[in-house]
Amino acid sequence: MEFTQTNPLVEKITTKILNYLQTSNTKSTEVLLKGMLGQTNHYQQIIIVSTHAFIAQKIQKIIQKKVIPNPILHAVVITDDSPQRFWMVNADILFAPSSYTRDTLVMLYKKDNLIPGKIEIAPYPINPEFCKTLTPEVLYNKTEQLHPKNPQKARICIPVSGAAVQLDFFTELIEELICTDTRKTCGEFTFSIITREGNYTKPFINYFRDNTEVAFHIGANDEQTVQLYDELYHQLNPPSLEITKPSEQAFKALTTPTTIGGPILLLSDPVGRQEFDNLNYLERHGFLPPPKVHEHLTQSMYGNGRNLLKDYKEMAKSWRCLRLPSDPVQAAEFIKNCFSSGILMSMQNYNGYNETNELSPHGVQIIWETIFKAIERPKSDSTTDSAA
């Protein structure tokens, strides 16, 4: 998969094949769209926002076929900081999370002799609810979890993706962090796992089902799983840490630990080019320490090197994420040392960042404002006014 994403010629060929497969049969999607629109007035403006490239290709094909009589504005939100060809949808607006992705896509359009549509830069859209400030009581509970001297258990959330990758890594990591030795030498950790029950996740769920330190929040479908995830962070004592791949979840770095959706992010190994690109995004903007610092942090797990961690406590206030070692035992040791040394506590006391056109927790609002500006018409156009 990564080869098809990183070899330019193969990527180009593969994208053409995938786009053809996606757009060769749009009938079921047409039926769904028409069902959603119901008895809508044919003059009424329709806005469609796509957040998945292949769905976006289907939608654009339907728009081009003109099977829906309404005027339609199609906006596509690129959900990784990864300028890959499958995001080159011929939509009205593409929203890129950085100038890097926008500029690279423009270059790819030119290479392929295509004319790009409007490509806007907008901060990655995260749930506005997650950006709300925690109440003093909830913030206190969350902060106390990370105090090295505090007996309160540190809560860790692990969202397990639909692909259910890295379950062996998570299994061993959890075992290391809830074992008796960890409780004696470091502190207590407890886990909340968000997932769907399926063939891939069932053995993982059954393995920890009776463990009191591992709570499962299992959704029957995608919508319910997302709802369970949201509810977890609205608790009186929400998780202070989250272990996740550097997928779109990593963009929660744009909000702070003092907000509902602002856990400290501990990143497992990337899967796919887009997740490597997301790591570059986090590092480029200072949310993630540079490789040299990460190397020092990892070395600090051994022998006298543990004193190195204390040297980074002040610097840690500018970090929102840390990369975990690939080995689960080393990853557990890394988490324990960062906890004991106060690194995680420093990260909880995050000192913020300066907002720019790429960096803001208000990406949702910015995207909608841009869309509404795009459909504004001159007031003299009475026909459009009555239709709106």
C-alpha positions in Angstrom: 0.0 0.0 0.0 2.7 2.4 1.0 4.6 1.6 -2.3 1.6 2.7 -4.3 1.4 6.0 -2.3 5.1 6.9 -2.5 6.1 5.9 -6.0 4.9 8.8 -8.3 4.2 6.7 -11.4 2.5 3.9 -9.5 0.5 6.4 -7.5 -0.7 8.1 -10.7 -1.8 4.8 -12.3 -3.3 3.4 -9.1 -5.3 6.6 -8.5 -6.8 6.4 -12.0 -7.8 2.8 -11.5 -9.3 3.5 -8.1 -11.2 6.6 -9.3 -12.6 4.6 -12.2 -13.8 1.9 -9.9 -15.4 4.4 -7.6 -17.2 6.4 -10.3 -18.2 3.6 -12.7 -21.3 2.8 -10.6 -22.9 5.7 -8.7 -26.5 4.5 -8.8 -26.7 3.6 -5.1 -25.2 7.0 -4.1 -27.6 8.8 -6.4 -30.5 7.1 -4.7 -29.2 8.0 -1.2 -28.7 11.7 -2.2 -32.2 11.9 -3.8 -33.6 10.4 -0.6 -31.9 13.0 1.6 -33.1 15.8 -0.6 -36.7 14.6 -0.6 -39.1 17.2 -1.9 -36.5 20.0 -1.9 -37.3 22.9 -4.2 -35.3 22.5 -7.3 -34.0 26.1 -7.0 -32.7 25.6 -3.5 -28.9 25.7 -3.1 -27.4 22.4 -1.9 -24.1 22.2 -0.2 -22.3 18.9 0.0 -19.1 18.5 2.1 -17.0 15.4 1.5 -14.4 14.2 4.0 -13.4 11.0 2.2 -11.7 11.2 -1.2 -13.4 8.2 -2.9 -16.9 9.4 -1.7 -16.0 12.8 -3.0 -15.2 11.3 -6.5 -18.6 9.6 -6.6 -20.4 12.9 -5.6 -18.5 14.9 -8.2 -19.4 12.3 -10.9 -23.1 12.6 -9.9 -22.9 16.4 -10.1 -21.3 16.3 -13.5 -24.1 13.9 -14.7 -26.7 16.6 -13.6 -29.1 14.0 -12.3 -30.0 16.4 -9.5 -31.5 19.7 -10.7 -30.5 21.8 -7.8 -27.5 24.2 -7.8 -24.8 22.3 -5.9 -21.7 23.5 -4.2 -19.3 20.6 -3.5 -16.5 21.2 -0.9 -13.9 18.6 -0.1 -12.0 18.6 3.2 -8.6 16.9 3.0 -8.4 14.9 6.2 -4.6 14.4 6.4 -1.8 16.8 5.7 -0.9 14.5 2.8 -1.0 15.8 -0.8 -1.9 12.6 -2.7 -3.5 12.4 -6.1 -6.7 10.8 -4.9 -7.6 14.1 -3.3 -7.5 15.9 -6.7 -11.3 16.0 -7.0 -12.8 18.4 -9.5 -14.9 20.0 -6.8 -15.8 23.7 -6.3 -13.5 24.0 -3.2 -10.8 21.8 -1.7 -9.7 22.6 1.8 -6.1 21.8 2.6 -4.8 21.8 6.2 -1.5 23.5 5.2 0.2 25.5 2.4 2.5 22.5 1.9 -0.4 20.3 0.9 -2.1 23.0 -1.2 1.1 23.9 -3.1 2.0 20.3 -3.7 -1.4 19.5 -5.1 -1.2 22.6 -7.4 2.1 21.2 -8.7 0.5 17.8 -9.3 -2.4 19.3 -11.2 0.1 21.0 -13.5 2.1 17.8 -13.9 -1.0 16.0 -15.0 -2.1 18.8 -17.3 -5.2 19.5 -15.2 -6.7 22.8 -14.0 -7.1 22.9 -10.3 -10.3 24.3 -8.7 -10.2 26.6 -5.8 -7.9 25.2 -3.1 -8.2 27.0 0.3 -6.0 26.6 3.4 -8.0 26.1 6.5 -7.0 24.6 9.9 -8.0 20.9 10.2 -11.6 20.8 11.4 -11.9 19.3 14.9 -15.2 18.9 16.7 -16.1 22.4 18.2 -17.4 20.6 21.3 -13.9 19.4 22.0 -12.6 23.0 22.0 -14.8 24.0 25.0 -12.8 24.8 28.1 -13.1 22.2 30.9 -14.7 23.2 34.2 -12.2 23.8 37.0 -13.3 20.5 38.7 -12.8 18.4 35.6 -9.5 20.1 34.8 -8.3 19.4 38.4 -9.2 15.7 38.1 -7.4 15.5 34.7 -4.3 17.2 36.0 -4.1 15.1 39.1 -3.9 12.0 37.0 -0.5 13.0 35.8 1.0 14.2 39.1 3.9 11.8 39.8 3.3 11.8 43.5 -0.5 11.5 43.3 -2.1 8.0 43.9 -4.9 8.7 41.5 -4.9 6.4 38.4 -3.8 7.9 35.1 -6.5 7.3 32.5 -5.5 6.3 29.0 -7.9 6.2 26.0 -7.1 3.9 23.0 -9.4 4.3 20.0 -9.1 1.2 17.9 -9.7 2.0 14.2 -12.0 0.0 11.9 -8.9 -1.7 10.4 -8.0 -2.9 13.9 -4.3 -2.6 13.3 -1.6 -2.8 16.0 -3.7 -4.9 18.4 -0.7 -7.0 19.4 1.2 -3.8 20.2 -1.7 -2.5 22.3 -2.1 -5.9 24.1 1.5 -6.1 25.3 1.6 -2.3 26.1 -1.5 -2.5 28.3 -0.2 -5.6 30.1 3.1 -3.8 30.9 1.3 -0.7 32.3 -1.2 -2.5 34.5 1.2 -5.1 35.9 2.1 -5.2 39.6 5.6 -4.0 39.1 4.4 -0.8 37.4 1.9 -0.1 40.2 4.7 -0.5 42.8 7.5 1.5 41.0 5.5 4.1 39.0 1.8 4.4 39.6 -1.5 3.0 38.4 -2.8 3.2 34.8 -6.3 2.4 33.7 -7.5 2.0 30.1 -10.7 2.9 28.1 -10.8 1.2 24.8 -13.2 2.6 22.1 -14.0 0.1 19.3 -16.5 -1.8 17.3 -17.0 -5.5 18.0 -16.1 -7.5 14.9 -14.0 -10.5 13.8 -10.8 -8.6 14.1 -11.4 -7.0 17.5 -13.2 -9.9 19.2 -10.0 -11.8 20.4 -8.6 -8.5 21.8 -11.8 -7.7 23.6 -12.1 -11.2 25.0 -8.5 -11.1 26.2 -9.1 -8.1 28.5 -12.9 -8.5 29.1 -12.6 -9.5 32.8 -9.7 -7.1 33.6 -10.9 -4.3 36.0 -8.2 -1.9 34.7 -9.5 -2.2 31.1 -12.9 -0.8 30.2 -14.4 -1.4 26.8 -16.8 1.0 25.1 -18.1 -1.0 22.1 -20.2 0.5 19.4 -22.7 -1.5 17.3 -21.8 0.8 14.3 -19.6 3.7 13.3 -22.0 6.4 14.5 -22.4 4.7 18.0 -18.7 4.2 18.3 -18.1 7.9 17.6 -20.8 8.8 20.2 -19.1 6.6 22.8 -15.8 8.3 22.1 -17.4 11.8 22.6 -19.1 10.7 25.8 -15.8 9.4 27.3 -14.3 12.9 27.1 -17.4 14.5 28.7 -17.0 12.5 31.9 -16.2 14.1 35.2 -12.8 12.4 35.2 -11.9 12.1 31.5 -8.7 10.5 30.1 -5.6 12.6 30.3 -3.7 10.5 27.7 -4.6 9.0 24.4 -2.6 6.4 22.5 -3.4 6.5 18.8 -1.8 6.2 15.3 -0.9 9.6 13.7 -4.2 9.5 11.8 -6.7 12.4 11.7 -7.0 11.9 15.5 -3.6 13.5 15.9 -5.1 16.9 14.8 -6.6 17.2 18.3 -3.2 18.7 18.9 -4.8 21.9 17.7 -6.8 22.2 20.9 -5.2 22.3 24.4 -5.2 20.0 27.4 -7.5 22.5 29.2 -10.3 21.7 26.7 -12.7 18.7 26.5 -11.0 17.1 23.5 -7.4 17.8 24.5 -5.7 14.7 25.9 -1.9 14.4 25.6 -1.3 12.3 22.5 1.0 9.3 22.5 1.5 8.2 18.9 2.1 4.6 17.8 3.8 3.8 14.5 2.4 5.4 11.4 0.6 3.2 8.9 0.5 4.6 5.3 2.1 7.6 3.7 -0.6 10.0 5.1 0.3 9.2 8.7 4.0 9.8 8.0 2.9 13.1 6.5 0.8 13.9 9.6 3.9 13.3 11.7 5.8 15.9 9.6 2.9 18.3 10.1 3.1 17.9 13.9 6.8 18.2 14.0 6.9 21.2 11.6 4.5 23.1 13.9 6.3 22.2 17.1 3.5 20.0 18.5 5.9 17.0 18.4 9.6 17.3 19.5 12.2 16.9 16.8 13.8 13.5 16.1 17.0 14.4 18.1 15.0 15.2 21.2 12.9 12.1 20.8 16.2 10.1 20.5 17.4 11.6 23.8 14.0 10.9 25.5 14.2 7.3 24.4 17.8 7.0 25.6 16.7 8.3 29.0 14.9 5.0 29.7 18.3 3.4 30.3 20.6 3.7 33.3 21.8 7.2 34.3 20.2 8.6 31.2 17.0 9.1 33.2 18.3 12.5 34.4 17.9 13.7 30.8 14.2 13.7 31.1 14.3 16.4 33.8 16.3 18.6 31.4 13.3 18.6 29.0 10.5 19.4 31.5 10.4 23.1 30.6 10.6 22.4 26.9 7.8 19.8 27.2 5.3 22.7 27.9 5.4 23.4 24.1 4.6 19.8 23.1 1.2 18.2 22.5 2.4 14.8 21.3 5.1 12.2 21.8 6.1 9.3 19.6 6.2 5.9 21.3 8.9 3.3 20.6 7.9 0.6 18.2 8.5 -2.1 20.8 5.6 -2.3 23.2 7.7 -3.1 26.2 9.9 -0.1 25.5 6.9 2.0 24.8 5.5 1.2 28.3 8.8 2.0 29.8 8.9 5.3 27.9 5.4 6.2 29.2 6.4 5.3 32.8 9.5 7.4 32.7 7.8 10.4 31.2 5.1 10.1 33.9 7.6 9.7 36.8 9.9 12.5 35.6 7.0 15.0 35.3 7.3 15.3 31.5 3.6 14.4 31.1 2.7 16.9 33.8 4.6 19.6 32.0 2.7 18.8 28.8 -0.6 19.1 30.6 0.5 22.7 31.4 0.8 23.4 27.7 1.7 27.0 26.9 -0.2 27.2 23.6 0.6 28.4 20.1 0.1 31.5 17.9 -2.9 31.0 15.6 -2.3 31.3 11.9 -4.2 30.4 8.7 -3.1 26.8 9.3 -3.2 26.6 13.0 -6.4 27.2 15.0 -8.9 25.1 16.9 -11.7 26.8 14.9 -11.3 25.0 11.6 -15.0 24.0 11.4 -16.1 27.6 11.6 -13.5 28.9 9.1 -14.5 26.2 6.6 -18.3 27.0 6.8 -17.6 30.8 6.6 -15.6 30.2 3.4 -18.3 28.0 1.9 -21.0 30.6 2.7 -18.9 33.3 1.1 -18.6 31.2 -2.0 -22.4 30.9 -2.5 -23.1 34.6 -1.9 -24.7 36.3 -4.9 -25.0 40.0 -5.7 -28.2 41.5 -4.1 -29.3 42.8 -7.4 -29.9 39.2 -8.6 -33.5 38.9 -7.4 -33.9 35.4 -8.8 -31.0 34.1 -6.8 -32.3 36.0 -3.7 -35.7 34.3 -3.9 -34.1 30.9 -4.5 -31.8 31.3 -1.4 
